[in-house]
Amino acid sequence: MILGEKGLLVELRCKNSFNEQIYAGIVNYLNENLPEWKSSGFIPVADAVAIFNLIDELSGGSRFWSEEVQLRAEDATLEIQDIISALEE
């Protein structure tokens, strides 16, 4: 959903668009797995790398993105960081 051929980052890089359906799937995946990650005390490496790449790409922005996409990427970054921060609660 993040890095794959039809992933969110490909949409951002190649089409300069923010795909809300893919993003909703990512948020659902994070929220579904959060309890397990919290109880086990770790996020699997594959998930952690994808999450870190996503946050990095979203927060880095692009001069090609419209203002709307830039604002959406900012909001998404904050939302993902909030979800991950819930691991500390």
Sequence and secondary structure as in RCSB ss.txt:
>XXXX:A:sequence
MILGEKGLLVELRCKNSFNEQIYAGIVNYLNENLPEWKSSGFIPVADAVAIFNLIDELSGGSRFWSEEVQLRAED
ATLEIQDIISALEE
>XXXX:A:secstr
  SSTTSHHHIIIII    HHHHHHHHHHHHHHHHHHHHHT   HHHHHHHHHHHHHHHH  TTS HHHHHHHHH
HHHHHHHHHHGGG 
